Amino acid sequence: MIVVNGLRKRFGSQTALDGMTFSVEPGQVTGFVGPNGAGKSTTMRVILGLDAPDAGTALVGGRPYRSLSRPLCHLGSLLDAGALQPGRTARNHLLWLAHSQGLPGRRVDEVLERAGLQGVARRAAGGFSLGMRQRLGIAAALLGDPPALMLDEPFNGMDPEGIIWMRRHLRGLAAEGRAVLVSSHLMSELQDTADHVVIAGRGRVIADTNIAALLESAGAGRVTLRTDAASIDAAAGVLTAAGAVVTRADARTLAITGLAAEAVVSLLTSRGVPFAEISSHRATLEEAYLELTRDAVEFRAMSPSPSPSPSPSPSPSSEVTR
Ligand SMILES: Nc1ncnc2c1ncn2[C@@H]1O[C@H](COP(=O)(O)OP(=O)(O)OP(=O)(O)O)[C@@H](O)[C@H]1O
């Protein structure tokens, strides 16, 4: 288990970490998400003892990483897939790492197989694509068969097949009972992968939540209703009076938040307002992320190119009743 508590870190006038606090539980993939500059890499560097925090603690299995005698047996990490000797073969790279930690050479073949790299084990790693380097980094992280893993942007440079492999692999590692922390600046990469997500912004945690709960809260009550042009005002009036936020998408369609589909059906039926079609919207992880961070103005200002909020928030040009 990895526990990060109250981490603070400044680089000159730049605040990188501002009270970062979370834990990574065994048997789960925990996504660590946030825009560029949110403090993800700095947190991981502090966990590995590569950066010293100004305040706070980072513990691996209850101890600082630097105090562990065989750290690869406690925490496997992939921070920079490019950090290898280009002339060395994949196998030799891993053998060198294994020997430096007193690990048996047979582990090298085991992790090469696990990472799907047996076929290229005797090729110089310098010629590897970024996706293959990521796999080699995963193999290295697994050398000590550690109970915890920490991977910084492992999907970077992977083709679609590689991404599917990585997702399965991460899930498999968690299913073996390991605590797996995976950073990404794209929430969508973690769909179908993470069980839990820690969302960071400006050096601190904005949300620390179970993925299922996040999707449920973001998707709850987001309903689309199709009716006829003559009934749309009546429908909007009934739903608004019941506390919903209603936006007119076009002459026959209402977007509704704040009421579940069942409640919409029952209200309109009881008031005799006709409708043709009703559908509930299931949020994607990316939408849930945007929904959750919608009010974090400071944080959103940092987003490189925020896509429009998928939720039907009122705007001056749309007909809104509340
Ligand atoms: N060595 C350093 N010197 C100066 N500033 C730094 C250093 N390392 C990080 N920072 C700053 O600290 C903040 C957090 O950076 P960090 O790399 O941890 O964020 P991140 O969430 O990992 O972002 P990215 O997704 O871009 O890697 C940024 O403003 C960054 O510029």
The ligand as a MOL file (V3000), in Angstrom:
LIG
                    3D

  0  0  0     0  0            999 V3000
M  V30 BEGIN CTAB
M  V30 COUNTS 31 33 0 0 0
M  V30 BEGIN ATOM
M  V30 1 N 12.3430 20.2090 -11.3470 0
M  V30 2 C 11.4350 21.1810 -11.4320 0
M  V30 3 N 11.7910 22.4850 -11.4440 0
M  V30 4 C 10.8720 23.4680 -11.5060 0
M  V30 5 N 9.5580 23.2670 -11.5690 0
M  V30 6 C 9.1260 21.9990 -11.5610 0
M  V30 7 C 10.0320 20.8860 -11.5040 0
M  V30 8 N 9.3020 19.7440 -11.5060 0
M  V30 9 C 8.0100 20.1110 -11.5850 0
M  V30 10 N 7.9050 21.4600 -11.6160 0
M  V30 11 C 6.6540 22.2210 -11.6760 0
M  V30 12 O 5.7760 21.6910 -10.7260 0
M  V30 13 C 4.4500 21.6260 -11.2260 0
M  V30 14 C 3.9620 20.1850 -11.1780 0
M  V30 15 O 4.6360 19.4380 -12.1990 0
M  V30 16 P 4.4520 17.8760 -12.4190 0
M  V30 17 O 5.3990 17.4850 -13.5020 0
M  V30 18 O 4.5470 17.1810 -11.1220 0
M  V30 19 O 2.9540 17.7950 -12.9340 0
M  V30 20 P 2.2370 16.6110 -13.7160 0
M  V30 21 O 0.8600 16.5580 -13.1640 0
M  V30 22 O 3.0550 15.3820 -13.6500 0
M  V30 23 O 2.2040 17.1610 -15.1780 0
M  V30 24 P 2.5030 16.3990 -16.5660 0
M  V30 25 O 1.2420 15.6780 -16.9040 0
M  V30 26 O 2.7940 17.5410 -17.4810 0
M  V30 27 O 3.6900 15.5160 -16.3420 0
M  V30 28 C 4.4990 22.2100 -12.6270 0
M  V30 29 O 4.1260 23.5650 -12.5620 0
M  V30 30 C 5.9480 22.0570 -13.0140 0
M  V30 31 O 6.3240 23.0680 -13.9210 0
M  V30 END ATOM
M  V30 BEGIN BOND
M  V30 1 1 1 2
M  V30 2 1 2 3
M  V30 3 2 2 7
M  V30 4 2 3 4
M  V30 5 1 4 5
M  V30 6 2 5 6
M  V30 7 1 6 7
M  V30 8 1 6 10
M  V30 9 1 7 8
M  V30 10 2 8 9
M  V30 11 1 9 10
M  V30 12 1 10 11
M  V30 13 1 11 12
M  V30 14 1 11 30
M  V30 15 1 12 13
M  V30 16 1 13 14
M  V30 17 1 13 28
M  V30 18 1 14 15
M  V30 19 1 15 16
M  V30 20 2 16 17
M  V30 21 1 16 18
M  V30 22 1 16 19
M  V30 23 1 19 20
M  V30 24 2 20 21
M  V30 25 1 20 22
M  V30 26 1 20 23
M  V30 27 1 23 24
M  V30 28 2 24 25
M  V30 29 1 24 26
M  V30 30 1 24 27
M  V30 31 1 28 29
M  V30 32 1 28 30
M  V30 33 1 30 31
M  V30 END BOND
M  V30 END CTAB
M  END
